[in-house]
Every structure is written in structure tokens, then in C-alpha cells.
Amino acid sequence: MKIYFQIRYFLCAWLNRVGEGTALAYPDLERHPTHLASAIHDKIIPMKRWQFWLGLIISAVFLYLALRGLHLKEVWHDIQQAHYWWLLPGITVYFFGVWVRAWRWHYLIAPVKHVPTKTMFPIVAIGYMGNNIYPARAGEVLRAVVLKRREAVPISASLATIIVERIFDGVVMLAFVFLNLPKLATFQGQSGFVGNIQTLAAWGAGIFILALAIFLWAAMYPRPAMRIGLWLVYHLTPAAWHNRIIAMMNKFLDGLASLRSPWHALMVFFTSVLIWLLETGKYWFVMYAFPFRVDFFTLMLMNGIVNLATTLPSAPGYVGTFDAPGIAVLKAAGVAGPVAAAYTLVLHVALWVPITALGAFYLLREGLGSEWQQVEA
């Protein structure tokens, strides 16, 4: 429970610091941390209630799609018979991928401040933990807050780099799908669930490539981007908000500065590809714990599809949105349904538990000093 409330403290503090130090609604929160409960109730809970229930509904629908027609006793039998020692090399490869994520963030944030990869790694782990236990990817905000607290990097700049990360991740995931379109075509007659993946991938590619182009343009031409931003601010927002929004826009554009360097942009793309290849490597190792074999490209396809599906709203931990498409791809590749379900569920747990535990450890080590002691009291 301490972890849970520490995260809520960080997020509430961030809500009070959107203006990089100017409180919006609870100016006395830092002087009186015991106001945390009312801050959470008044700001976070109402704001996220409908998204939370929408996520639960979507997760329930995807879980139904994942498990319908399966005999749960057979799934449980396959889970019991798995050779779990294969998870160890898979988890090792996965953590190396998390290190590469920290390396990538180091490149993205470099124009704002040089932060070593070893400093970034614990913050990335904390962000993963936040994403896994909170809806709406709250971990992305959490790691921006922790980076500001540790390295004084503006939150707006951090969030800009995090959005760039997500765009590059989306492009790589779509590349994994497109690279395997010939293989996907052979699956279409066997699984209605993946039958429309080509169309969805085409639409997704258009969206991510357009977003990437906009961000690259804003990075290369910050003055025209700022002029457009100012026009929108002055015409679409209340005058009382102008100064804060403009300050955030300036810091946001600073966060895009890494894309102005061809070397940094190339490194971001290279590390993005490496990250997802390493994650597919974990899929590969975990596969050996179960009695089926598919090639690496099929697992790349599965990785791409399930991670694109997890962009949908869902319950914390991507329950259902990860599992249903993963099982569908494996069944379409000829894997027996119970085995596909057992593998996907175990893989999901193996992706969730280690990084969440590591992030919790780092957050506890981060501490909140005397302020947190007052909150506990």
C-alpha cells in the first residue's frame, strides 16, 4: 500500500505543478501534505472514473474473446506443465531491453540536460510500474515527475520526449506487422480476429507517420511551430491560462530538440528497433517453456499486434487487450488453443511482475523524505 500512496502523492504533486512551480488548485499541498487525500478525490478520481470503467469494460470484452471456446482445465494443465526455468533468460533479455530504453531516453533528453543512462534506468522502471498498476498510462507522467525531482528537467520537456518515444515505438510495431504481412495473409483464412489486421495496420501507419512528421517538423522549425501554437493559444484558450501554456509550449519544444540532430534521431530509431527485438526475444525464450514452436517472425508479428492493441483503454496491466490478440495470432499460426492461451497468460505475467517489482523497489528507494513521513502520519 505504501507504493500505491507514494505514486498518488507524486501524481497529485504534478497536478499542482503543471505550470512548473505554480499551483493550480491546491497551492498549499506541499506545505500541508496531509491535504493529499482531498486533492486525489477532487482532481484524480472524478477525472479518471469514466476512463477506468471504460477500460474495465474493454478488458472484459477482450478477455471473453481470448477465452471463449477454450476448456479452462486444459489451459490450467498446460500452465502447470510449463518449464518455468525458460523464463529466466527471457527476463534477462527483457531487462536488457529496459536498459536500452533508458539509453534511448538519455539521447532524447540530452539537448535539455545530460542525464546518464544509469540514472535513467531506475526512473524508466518506475514508469513501467506506474503504467502496470494505474490506468491511462499514468506511469509516463510519474517518470517525468521523478526526473524533474532528481535532475530538475522540466516536466513539459520530459513529456515531449516520452511522446516521441511512443511515436517511434508505434512506427516500429507497425513495421513488425508490415514486415510479416505475407505470413499474416496465410493466417487470414484461419482466424477472423486477425483478418482485418492489414487494414488496421495501414490506418495505424498513416496516423503514426503523420504524427512523426509533425513532430519532426516542429523540431526542425520551432519558430513556425511556436507561431501556430501561439495562434491556437490566443484564439482557443482563456486569457488567464496563456502565460502557463506558453511556458509549457517553450519547454515542450525544447524536449523535441534531439530530433534536430540526425545522429540523435538515428540513434532513437536504432534503439527503438533494438528494444522491440529484445522484447520479442523474451517471447522466444518463454515459448520454449511450452510444447509448441513458431518462427521468430511469427513472434515479431504477435509482439507488434499485441502492443498496438494495448494502446486501447483497458484495466491496469493491459488485461485482455494483451491476451486476446496474442492468443488469436498463435491460434492462427496453428498452435492449439489451450497452449496458446497458457503461453500468452504466462508471458503476460512474466512481462508484468519483474518490472513492476523492480519499479516498486526503486520508488521505495527514491523516498519522499520528511514530506512522505507527514503523509503517512
N, C-alpha and C positions, 0 to 999 in steps of 0.2 A: 504493500500500500504506500510505502514511503516513496517509491519510484513514481507511482501514479500521481501523487500530490506534488512531487517535485516538478514533473512535466507541466502540470496545471499552473504551477507558480511561474515557470518560465513563460508559458504562453500568455498568461494574464499580464505579466510584466511587459511582454512585447506589445500587447494591445494598448498599453499605456505609453508606449514609446514609438508609435508609428511615425511621429514627427521627429524621430532621432533625438529624444530627450524631452519633448513637450508632451505632457499628459493630455489625453483626450477627454476622459470622463472620470478618472479616479486619480487625481493629482497627488493624493496623499497615500497611495498604495505602498510606495517604497518606504515612507516614514512610518506607516502603520500596516505591516504585512498581514495582520490579522483580518484586514478587510478583504483578503483573498477570496473567502467563500462568497461574499456578496458580489465581487467582481465576476467570478465564474458564473454565478447564477444569472446575473443581469446581462452579461455580454456573450459568453461562450455557449451556454446551454440553449437559450432561445434561438441563437443564430444557427446552431447546428442540429436542432431537434429534427426538422423535417428531412435534412440530408441523412441523418442517422437512420431514420425509419425507412427512407427510400433505399439506402444501402442494404438494410436487413432484408427488405422485400426482394431486391435484385439477387442477393446472395441465396435466399431461399429458392428462387426460381432456378438459379444455376445449379444448386445442389440437387434439385429434383431432376434436372436434365442430366446431371452427372450420374445419378444412381438409379434412375428408372430402368426397369428391366433386369437389374442385377440381383443376384441372390447374395444378401449381405453376409451370410455364413461362409460362402465361398470367398468373398473378399477378405473377411477376417482370417480365414485359414491361410490365404496367401500372405497376409501381413505377418502372421505368426511364423511362417516358414521362411521368411526372408533372411538372407545372410547379412546381418547388420554391420559387420566389420567393413563392408564396402563403403559405408557412409563416411568413414574416417578420411580416406583420400579425397572423397568428394567435398567434405567440409574444408579440408586443407586448401584445395584448389579454389573454393568459393571465397575463403578469407583472403587469398592472394588477389582475387578479383576486387574485393573491397579495398585492398591496399592500392590497387591501380585506380579505383575511383577517387581515392584521396589524392593520388598523384595527378589525376586529371583536374581536380578542383584546385590544386596548387597552381597549375598552369592558368586556369581561368581567372583566379583571383590575383595573379601576380601583378598586373598593372595597378591594382589598388594598393596591395601590400604583399610583400614576400612572406609567405607563411610556409614553413617546411612541411613536407608530406607526413612526417611523423607526428606533427601537431594536428594535421587534418584528419588522420586516421581515426582517433577516438571520437571526433566530432561527427564524422560520417557514420560511425557505428551508432552513436546516439540518435542520429537522424533516422537510421533504419529502424531502431527500436520504436521511435515515435510513430513512424509510418505503420508499423506492425500492430500497435496496440490502440491507435487512435484512428478515427475515420478522416476522410478528406486530406490525406497525406500531410497531417499536421507536423510530422517529423521534419519536413522541409523547412518550415518556419522555425522549429525547435533548433535545428543545427545553425540556422542563420543567427538566432539569438545567442547561442553558445559561442559562435565565432566572434560576435560583437563583444561579448563579455570577456573573452580570453585575449582577443587580438585587436579590439577596437575597430573592426571593419564594419562600415555602415550596413545596416540590415538591408536597405534597398539595393546596394551593390551586390551583397551576397545573394539575394533573391534573384537578381538578374542572371548571375552565373548559374544558379540552380535551374532556372527556366531554360537556359542554353543547354545545360546537361540533359534535361528531359527531351528537348528537341532532337539533339544528336542521338539519344537513346532510341527515340521513335524512328528516326531515319534508319538506324542500324537494324532495329527489329523488322521494319518493312523490307530492308534489304535481305534479311534472312528468309522472309516469306517469298519475295520475288525470285531469289536465287533457287528456290525449291519449287517454283510453280510447275515445272514438268512433273515432279513427283506428286505434287498436290493434285494435278489433273488425273492421275491414276487412282487417287483416293475418292474422287467425287462420286463415283457410282456406288461406293460402299458406305458413305456416311453423309446424310443430308445436312448434318451440323456444319461440316466444312465445305459444303457445296457452293456457298456464296462467298468464300474467303477471297477469291480473286477480285470480285467487285469491291468488297470492303477494303482490301489492301490497296486497290487503285485509288479509292476515295481518301484513305488514310495517307497515302503517299502524297497526294495533292495538298492535303492540309499541312502535313509536316514540312514539305518542301517550301510551301508558301510562307509558313512561319519562319523557317530558317532563312529564307531570302529577306524577309522583313528585318529580322534581327541583324543579318549581315549588313544590310543597307544602313540601318541605324548606327551600327558600329563604325562603318566606313564614312558616313556622312552625318555626324552628330548634330551639326548646326541645323540643317534642314529638318532632321528628325525632331529637334527641340522646337523649331518654329511650328511644326504641325502639332506637337504636344501642347504648346502654349495656346494655340488657337482653340484646341479642344477644351483645355482647362478654362479659358476665359469665357467660352461660349456654353459650356455644359455643366459647370460646377459652381456652387455658391462662392461668393467673393471671400467669405471667411476661411475657405479651405485653400485658397490659391497659393499662399506662401508655403504651406506644408507640402502640397502636391508638387509644386515646382522644385522644392528642395529634394524631394524624393526622386523626381524625374532626373535631376542632375546626377544624383548618386547611382540611379539605375543605369544611366548611360555610361557612367564610369565603370560599372560592372561588366559592360559589353566590350570594354577596351581591348581585351585579349584577342577578340576576333579581328582586330585591325592588323595583327601580326600574322602573316602567312604561316610562320613557323608554329606559333601557338595554335592557330586554327587546325593545322595539320596534326599536331600532337593531340588535340582534343578528339579529332576524328579517329586517329590511330588507337588511342586509349579506349575510346568507346567500342570499337570493334574488338579489341583485346578483352575488355570487360565481359562482353556477351559471349565470346568464345570460351572464356574461362567458366562462365556460368553454365554453358552447355556442357563443358567438361564435367561439371558436377552431375548433370543429368546422366551423362555417360557412365560414371562410376556407380551411381545409385542403381542404374539399370542392371548391373552385374549382381545385385542382391536378389534379383527376381528371375524366374525361368522364361525369359524372352530376350530376343536380340533384334535390334533395328540398327540401321547405319547412323553415323554421326549427323548426316544431313537431315534425316527424319527428326532427330532431336533438336537440331537447329530450327526446323520448321515448328516443332512443338513449342520451343522456347519463344520464338517470335510471336506466335499466335496467343499463347497464354499471357505473355507480358503486355501485349496490346489489349487483351481483354481485361486485364487488371486496371486499366485506366478508367473503366466504368466505376460508378459509385458502388460500394459494397460494404459489407460489415468489416470491421477491423481485421487485418491479416489477409484480406482478399479471399475470404471464404467463398467458395462456389465459383467466383469468376476465374480463379486459377484452375480449379479442379475440372469443371465441365469441359472446357475446350481441350485440356490436356488429355483427358480420357477419350474424347471424341477423336483426336488425331491418332492416338495409339490404336484404337479400335479400327479406324480406317486403314491403318498400316498393317492390319492383320493380327494384332495382339488380342488375346481373349479378354472379354470384358472384365471379369473379376481381377485378372492380373493387372490390366491397365489401371483399374481403379485403385488397387492396392499400391502399385508403384507410384501413382500420382499423389495419393494421400500421404504416403511416407516421404516422398520428395518434398511435398509442401511443408510438412513438419520439419524436415531437415533443413529447409531454406529459412524457416521461421525461427526455430528455437535457438540455434547457436548465436546468430547475430543479435537477436533480441536480448539474450543473456549477456553478451559482451557489451551491448549498448547500455544495459542496466548497470553493469559494473562500472563503466566509465562515467555514467551520470552520477552514481553514488560517490565516486572518487572526485568528481567535479565539485560537489558540495555547494552549499549556499551560505556557509559561514553563519554569522550571528543572525542574519535575517531569517534563514530557514529554521533556526532554533526557535525564534519567536513564533513562526507559523505553526510549528509542531506544538508549542505550548498553548 
